Structures are given as structure tokens and as C-alpha cells.
Amino acid sequence: MLSEQSLHMIDIVARLGSFTAAANELHKVPSAVSYAVKQIETDMGVVLFERHHRSVTLTEPGKLFLQRSRELLRQMQEVKAETQRAANGWKPSLSIALDNIVRADRISALIADFYREFDDVELIIRIEVFNGVWESLSTGRSDIAIGATTAIPVGGVYQYRDMKDIQWAFLVSKKHPLASVEGPLSDEDLRQYPAICLEDTAREIPKRTTWLLDNQRRLVVPDWIRAINCFTAGLGVGYMPIHLAEPFMMSGILVEKTLENPKAASPCCLAWDQQRMSPALQWVLDYLGDTEQLHKQWLG
């Protein structure tokens, strides 16, 4: 059977073009190297080297063998390195679930900084909505979640870091009939208009909605970008996180209204599975910082 040592020896003989030169590098006598190469050729039934007076050259099968053996040696080194890293807690990938409520402009900075730190770990970013974040953690699809609500709908033992509350604004288009109505709006004022809701990405646990009254139609969209388009077109009414809605409120495109029964703020957190801890996950936890930094950068 070919060993790593045998492949290295063939590589050295081919590179130096001489059994004697190879023997000097391997600290062996030339006859031992020549015999070992001949034994490999006999076992394979293939001549790898043409013998000359004081040198050797690869045959065509020998060239193919050398190419494949060098590939195999690289793979063997990678297996060794990955095994050693795994023994020290290294994992080949890290999956981060981001709730759609967090600021999208922070994602690219996180990715860039992560890859500057880790050149051997694959980063997987998943955008989830509401309970889909927790489902991603509970099923093992993700190792850490940014922007998870603290109303936990799944079992399991998780670690948390508070991100403070998400504040909500109830919005209508500036051209919507409710835009000019003064005073707090009642449920009856709102029920006749579709509620713009995000589609919860959970598939195995119950879904949640942003806000919905009894007997009110829904207009379900996949993300806040599509929700904003629907709000500005006057296709419905509903809530958005203030940090996402503020630019559109300030420009006058969307109008914030007060309600008789307003939606409460939503507690938000960073959550992770301690049992999936790795150097990459620890780096992300350190990078994201404390409660104040998390709130300012991702919900501010």
C-alpha cells in the first residue's frame, strides 16, 4: 500500500532527477531509495522512471502519478490540519440568523471583518422573520441569532445578551384616508384596511404576525423593503420598527398615527447555543459587544 512517506519519496526523486540526490535529502543510501522506488513500480505494475547513467526522468505514467500524488499529499495535509483545528474547537462553518428587523447596513461590515479574521471558516448568513429565528437556532441551522425576540417559542437552553426593546410606529401613506384623521385611531377605524404583515419564516412552529385585528384582511410580504413599498402605495396599514421607518417618516412619505390600543415595545436579544461554541462563534460574540453597542449598531 502506498504511504505518505512513499509519495514524498517519489516527489523528491522526480524533483531532483536522481536517486543519489534524493537519498542525500532523505538521509538514506542511494540503493535504499532505488530499491523502494522499484518496489512501488513492481506493486503497481507500472514503470514510473526511466533510468539513465546518473539520472532518472519520469515516464508518461510517472508524470500522471506525480500529479495525482501531489494532490493527494495536499489533501492529507488538509485533513491533518482540520483534525487538529477540530480538536481545538474549530468548526468549518458558522451560521448566523438575522431577524429582518436589524439594520441591513451592518451585515456587510460583519462579513468583511469576519473574513479578515478567519480565512478557513465559511460564514453563512440567514435572514429570518419572527419565530423563524428561533426555529433556525433550535434545529441547528444557525449557531447564533441577532435580533431574536425574547418570547421564546421553542425548547432548549440558550445564552442571551439583551439588545433592548424594539419601538414600533403605526404607519399609513401620506395619501391614505387615515392620514388626515385627527386623534387616536380606534380598532374600527383600522379594521376596514388590510394589515401589512411580514411572513414569519418558521415552518415547524407556530407563526407570528406583526399586528392584526380580528376579522381584518392581511397583506403578507416577505420583508420590510416590500412592506415599505406597500405602505407608500397606500395598500394597507400597520406597524414598522421605528429605526427602519424613521427616514420615510421624516421625508413625509409615511405618516405615523397614534392608536387607542397601541402595540407594546418588543424585547429583543442576541441568542446562541452554548453547546455549539467555537473560536469563530466566540469572536462574533466579542465583536458584537455589549447591550449598548448591539442596540446602537443593529437597532439604532
C-alpha positions as a Python dict, from the first residue, in 0.01 Angstrom:
ca = {
    (1, 'M'): (0, 0, 0),
    (2, 'L'): (125, 347, -84),
    (3, 'S'): (212, 553, 220),
    (4, 'E'): (259, 925, 268),
    (5, 'Q'): (631, 858, 305),
    (6, 'S'): (638, 672, -30),
    (7, 'L'): (459, 957, -208),
    (8, 'H'): (704, 1210, -63),
    (9, 'M'): (997, 998, -180),
    (10, 'I'): (864, 977, -537),
    (11, 'D'): (809, 1353, -534),
    (12, 'I'): (1167, 1420, -421),
    (13, 'V'): (1318, 1181, -678),
    (14, 'A'): (1115, 1345, -956),
    (15, 'R'): (1208, 1695, -840),
    (16, 'L'): (1582, 1624, -810),
    (17, 'G'): (1606, 1381, -1103),
    (18, 'S'): (1845, 1149, -926),
    (19, 'F'): (1832, 864, -675),
    (20, 'T'): (2160, 986, -526),
    (21, 'A'): (2040, 1345, -478),
    (22, 'A'): (1711, 1221, -333),
    (23, 'A'): (1898, 988, -97),
    (24, 'N'): (2107, 1279, 31),
    (25, 'E'): (1795, 1483, 105),
    (26, 'L'): (1624, 1187, 273),
    (27, 'H'): (1939, 1088, 465),
    (28, 'K'): (1940, 742, 308),
    (29, 'V'): (2178, 549, 89),
    (30, 'P'): (2103, 561, -288),
    (31, 'S'): (2043, 187, -308),
    (32, 'A'): (1766, 208, -47),
    (33, 'V'): (1585, 480, -244),
    (34, 'S'): (1632, 295, -573),
    (35, 'Y'): (1501, -29, -420),
    (36, 'A'): (1197, 145, -263),
    (37, 'V'): (1102, 309, -595),
    (38, 'K'): (1142, -24, -776),
    (39, 'Q'): (920, -192, -518),
    (40, 'I'): (645, 68, -575),
    (41, 'E'): (672, 19, -951),
    (42, 'T'): (651, -360, -910),
    (43, 'D'): (346, -336, -683),
    (44, 'M'): (171, -107, -932),
    (45, 'G'): (290, -288, -1243),
    (46, 'V'): (397, 47, -1392),
    (47, 'V'): (739, 199, -1466),
    (48, 'L'): (747, 549, -1318),
    (49, 'F'): (1105, 647, -1403),
    (50, 'E'): (1337, 595, -1697),
    (51, 'R'): (1685, 513, -1561),
    (52, 'H'): (1986, 683, -1720),
    (53, 'H'): (2354, 664, -1627),
    (54, 'R'): (2341, 919, -1347),
    (55, 'S'): (1984, 1048, -1357),
    (56, 'V'): (1619, 949, -1388),
    (57, 'T'): (1325, 1107, -1570),
    (58, 'L'): (954, 1049, -1534),
    (59, 'T'): (769, 833, -1783),
    (60, 'E'): (428, 949, -1904),
    (61, 'P'): (251, 729, -1645),
    (62, 'G'): (503, 861, -1391),
    (63, 'K'): (401, 1221, -1470),
    (64, 'L'): (36, 1136, -1409),
    (65, 'F'): (124, 954, -1088),
    (66, 'L'): (326, 1253, -962),
    (67, 'Q'): (43, 1496, -1037),
    (68, 'R'): (-213, 1284, -855),
    (69, 'S'): (18, 1203, -565),
    (70, 'R'): (89, 1573, -505),
    (71, 'E'): (-287, 1639, -496),
    (72, 'L'): (-325, 1352, -251),
    (73, 'L'): (-46, 1486, -30),
    (74, 'R'): (-214, 1828, -17),
    (75, 'Q'): (-543, 1664, 80),
    (76, 'M'): (-370, 1462, 351),
    (77, 'Q'): (-219, 1779, 495),
    (78, 'E'): (-559, 1947, 492),
    (79, 'V'): (-715, 1651, 675),
    (80, 'K'): (-443, 1669, 940),
    (81, 'A'): (-484, 2045, 982),
    (82, 'E'): (-864, 2029, 1002),
    (83, 'T'): (-848, 1746, 1255),
    (84, 'Q'): (-608, 1943, 1472),
    (85, 'R'): (-826, 2253, 1449),
    (86, 'A'): (-1136, 2049, 1536),
    (87, 'A'): (-956, 1923, 1847),
    (88, 'N'): (-913, 2290, 1946),
    (89, 'G'): (-1282, 2373, 1888),
    (90, 'W'): (-1259, 2480, 1522),
    (91, 'K'): (-1564, 2428, 1300),
    (92, 'P'): (-1562, 2460, 921),
    (93, 'S'): (-1858, 2699, 915),
    (94, 'L'): (-2054, 2944, 1128),
    (95, 'S'): (-2420, 3019, 1063),
    (96, 'I'): (-2576, 3346, 1179),
    (97, 'A'): (-2951, 3405, 1175),
    (98, 'L'): (-3051, 3771, 1139),
    (99, 'D'): (-3402, 3881, 1209),
    (100, 'N'): (-3533, 4106, 933),
    (101, 'I'): (-3573, 4387, 1186),
    (102, 'V'): (-3199, 4452, 1221),
    (103, 'R'): (-3017, 4714, 1015),
    (104, 'A'): (-2904, 4564, 685),
    (105, 'D'): (-2608, 4803, 652),
    (106, 'R'): (-2432, 4630, 942),
    (107, 'I'): (-2430, 4288, 774),
    (108, 'S'): (-2163, 4363, 513),
    (109, 'A'): (-1930, 4511, 777),
    (110, 'L'): (-1970, 4198, 993),
    (111, 'I'): (-1894, 3971, 696),
    (112, 'A'): (-1586, 4172, 590),
    (113, 'D'): (-1441, 4181, 942),
    (114, 'F'): (-1512, 3811, 995),
    (115, 'Y'): (-1326, 3705, 681),
    (116, 'R'): (-1030, 3924, 771),
    (117, 'E'): (-1009, 3728, 1096),
    (118, 'F'): (-1087, 3377, 965),
    (119, 'D'): (-961, 3251, 631),
    (120, 'D'): (-1061, 2889, 695),
    (121, 'V'): (-1420, 2922, 822),
    (122, 'E'): (-1723, 2959, 596),
    (123, 'L'): (-1976, 3219, 711),
    (124, 'I'): (-2343, 3150, 643),
    (125, 'I'): (-2594, 3435, 682),
    (126, 'R'): (-2965, 3352, 711),
    (127, 'I'): (-3234, 3620, 707),
    (128, 'E'): (-3530, 3507, 916),
    (129, 'V'): (-3853, 3666, 1038),
    (130, 'F'): (-4000, 3638, 1389),
    (131, 'N'): (-4025, 3274, 1507),
    (132, 'G'): (-3815, 3163, 1210),
    (133, 'V'): (-3514, 3296, 1402),
    (134, 'W'): (-3577, 3064, 1696),
    (135, 'E'): (-3658, 2771, 1469),
    (136, 'S'): (-3323, 2823, 1295),
    (137, 'L'): (-3146, 2801, 1632),
    (138, 'S'): (-3347, 2505, 1764),
    (139, 'T'): (-3296, 2295, 1451),
    (140, 'G'): (-2923, 2365, 1437),
    (141, 'R'): (-2941, 2558, 1110),
    (142, 'S'): (-2786, 2855, 1291),
    (143, 'D'): (-2536, 2888, 1575),
    (144, 'I'): (-2628, 3243, 1678),
    (145, 'A'): (-2921, 3480, 1622),
    (146, 'I'): (-2912, 3860, 1610),
    (147, 'G'): (-3239, 4038, 1680),
    (148, 'A'): (-3436, 3748, 1828),
    (149, 'T'): (-3745, 3839, 2029),
    (150, 'T'): (-3731, 3719, 2388),
    (151, 'A'): (-4071, 3549, 2370),
    (152, 'I'): (-3910, 3211, 2314),
    (153, 'P'): (-4137, 2967, 2125),
    (154, 'V'): (-3901, 2665, 2136),
    (155, 'G'): (-3740, 2443, 2395),
    (156, 'G'): (-3368, 2434, 2463),
    (157, 'V'): (-3100, 2600, 2671),
    (158, 'Y'): (-2972, 2923, 2515),
    (159, 'Q'): (-2746, 3207, 2622),
    (160, 'Y'): (-2869, 3564, 2578),
    (161, 'R'): (-2748, 3921, 2558),
    (162, 'D'): (-3009, 4196, 2582),
    (163, 'M'): (-3044, 4429, 2281),
    (164, 'K'): (-3310, 4649, 2448),
    (165, 'D'): (-3661, 4700, 2310),
    (166, 'I'): (-3780, 4746, 1954),
    (167, 'Q'): (-4003, 5055, 1933),
    (168, 'W'): (-4284, 5042, 1678),
    (169, 'A'): (-4455, 5313, 1468),
    (170, 'F'): (-4802, 5271, 1322),
    (171, 'L'): (-4786, 5396, 964),
    (172, 'V'): (-5006, 5499, 675),
    (173, 'S'): (-4924, 5658, 341),
    (174, 'K'): (-4944, 6037, 326),
    (175, 'K'): (-5223, 5985, 68),
    (176, 'H'): (-5414, 5731, 279),
    (177, 'P'): (-5763, 5830, 405),
    (178, 'L'): (-5644, 5786, 765),
    (179, 'A'): (-5354, 6029, 720),
    (180, 'S'): (-5575, 6332, 780),
    (181, 'V'): (-5782, 6183, 1064),
    (182, 'E'): (-5708, 6360, 1392),
    (183, 'G'): (-5682, 6195, 1731),
    (184, 'P'): (-5608, 5834, 1826),
    (185, 'L'): (-5749, 5579, 1581),
    (186, 'S'): (-5984, 5309, 1707),
    (187, 'D'): (-5986, 4944, 1601),
    (188, 'E'): (-6299, 5015, 1396),
    (189, 'D'): (-6118, 5293, 1212),
    (190, 'L'): (-5846, 5047, 1114),
    (191, 'R'): (-6030, 4721, 1053),
    (192, 'Q'): (-6154, 4815, 704),
    (193, 'Y'): (-5797, 4842, 570),
    (194, 'P'): (-5560, 4549, 508),
    (195, 'A'): (-5289, 4496, 770),
    (196, 'I'): (-4942, 4483, 615),
    (197, 'C'): (-4770, 4183, 776),
    (198, 'L'): (-4436, 4013, 732),
    (199, 'E'): (-4436, 3640, 655),
    (200, 'D'): (-4291, 3452, 952),
    (201, 'T'): (-4021, 3218, 814),
    (202, 'A'): (-4094, 2943, 1070),
    (203, 'R'): (-4211, 2617, 914),
    (204, 'E'): (-4231, 2377, 1208),
    (205, 'I'): (-4354, 2602, 1491),
    (206, 'P'): (-4646, 2848, 1506),
    (207, 'K'): (-4603, 3172, 1311),
    (208, 'R'): (-4645, 3525, 1445),
    (209, 'T'): (-4770, 3843, 1279),
    (210, 'T'): (-4656, 4199, 1333),
    (211, 'W'): (-5004, 4326, 1412),
    (212, 'L'): (-5355, 4215, 1312),
    (213, 'L'): (-5709, 4287, 1434),
    (214, 'D'): (-5987, 4031, 1444),
    (215, 'N'): (-6165, 3997, 1107),
    (216, 'Q'): (-5906, 4215, 934),
    (217, 'R'): (-5757, 4117, 599),
    (218, 'R'): (-5382, 4065, 574),
    (219, 'L'): (-5140, 4179, 308),
    (220, 'V'): (-4844, 3943, 363),
    (221, 'V'): (-4498, 4043, 235),
    (222, 'P'): (-4157, 3872, 269),
    (223, 'D'): (-3954, 4162, 411),
    (224, 'W'): (-3959, 4526, 520),
    (225, 'I'): (-3849, 4654, 179),
    (226, 'R'): (-4166, 4514, 23),
    (227, 'A'): (-4364, 4635, 325),
    (228, 'I'): (-4242, 4992, 271),
    (229, 'N'): (-4346, 4973, -94),
    (230, 'C'): (-4695, 4868, 12),
    (231, 'F'): (-4716, 5137, 281),
    (232, 'T'): (-4612, 5414, 44),
    (233, 'A'): (-4857, 5292, -222),
    (234, 'G'): (-5139, 5313, 33),
    (235, 'L'): (-5219, 4943, 2),
    (236, 'G'): (-5256, 4887, 374),
    (237, 'V'): (-5172, 4999, 727),
    (238, 'G'): (-4964, 4856, 1008),
    (239, 'Y'): (-4658, 4874, 1227),
    (240, 'M'): (-4289, 4901, 1143),
    (241, 'P'): (-3985, 4926, 1371),
    (242, 'I'): (-3915, 5296, 1420),
    (243, 'H'): (-3545, 5261, 1329),
    (244, 'L'): (-3646, 5132, 985),
    (245, 'A'): (-3940, 5365, 932),
    (246, 'E'): (-3781, 5690, 1052),
    (247, 'P'): (-3628, 5806, 718),
    (248, 'F'): (-3967, 5768, 546),
    (249, 'M'): (-4147, 5945, 830),
    (250, 'M'): (-3902, 6235, 821),
    (251, 'S'): (-3941, 6272, 444),
    (252, 'G'): (-4319, 6280, 481),
    (253, 'I'): (-4376, 5976, 262),
    (254, 'L'): (-4522, 5786, 557),
    (255, 'V'): (-4729, 5930, 841),
    (256, 'E'): (-4718, 5796, 1196),
    (257, 'K'): (-5056, 5769, 1368),
    (258, 'T'): (-5150, 5717, 1730),
    (259, 'L'): (-5389, 5439, 1826),
    (260, 'E'): (-5631, 5386, 2110),
    (261, 'N'): (-5477, 5041, 2158),
    (262, 'P'): (-5109, 5081, 2069),
    (263, 'K'): (-4865, 4794, 2023),
    (264, 'A'): (-4617, 4750, 2309),
    (265, 'A'): (-4242, 4759, 2254),
    (266, 'S'): (-4082, 4420, 2181),
    (267, 'P'): (-3787, 4294, 2388),
    (268, 'C'): (-3500, 4189, 2163),
    (269, 'C'): (-3184, 3990, 2220),
    (270, 'L'): (-2875, 3820, 2086),
    (271, 'A'): (-2911, 3444, 2141),
    (272, 'W'): (-2678, 3149, 2086),
    (273, 'D'): (-2641, 2781, 2161),
    (274, 'Q'): (-2356, 2738, 2411),
    (275, 'Q'): (-2312, 2375, 2305),
    (276, 'R'): (-2212, 2492, 1955),
    (277, 'M'): (-1938, 2721, 2086),
    (278, 'S'): (-1628, 2757, 1867),
    (279, 'P'): (-1348, 3013, 1829),
    (280, 'A'): (-1541, 3172, 1541),
    (281, 'L'): (-1861, 3200, 1748),
    (282, 'Q'): (-1668, 3345, 2042),
    (283, 'W'): (-1511, 3603, 1808),
    (284, 'V'): (-1856, 3708, 1682),
    (285, 'L'): (-1985, 3743, 2039),
    (286, 'D'): (-1688, 3964, 2129),
    (287, 'Y'): (-1723, 4160, 1804),
    (288, 'L'): (-2093, 4235, 1860),
    (289, 'G'): (-2021, 4382, 2203),
    (290, 'D'): (-2246, 4460, 2496),
    (291, 'T'): (-2611, 4564, 2513),
    (292, 'E'): (-2544, 4930, 2432),
    (293, 'Q'): (-2331, 4851, 2127),
    (294, 'L'): (-2579, 4591, 1999),
    (295, 'H'): (-2871, 4832, 2025),
    (296, 'K'): (-2685, 5124, 1870),
    (297, 'Q'): (-2541, 4934, 1575),
    (298, 'W'): (-2825, 4695, 1489),
    (299, 'L'): (-3143, 4869, 1610),
    (300, 'G'): (-3035, 5232, 1637),
}
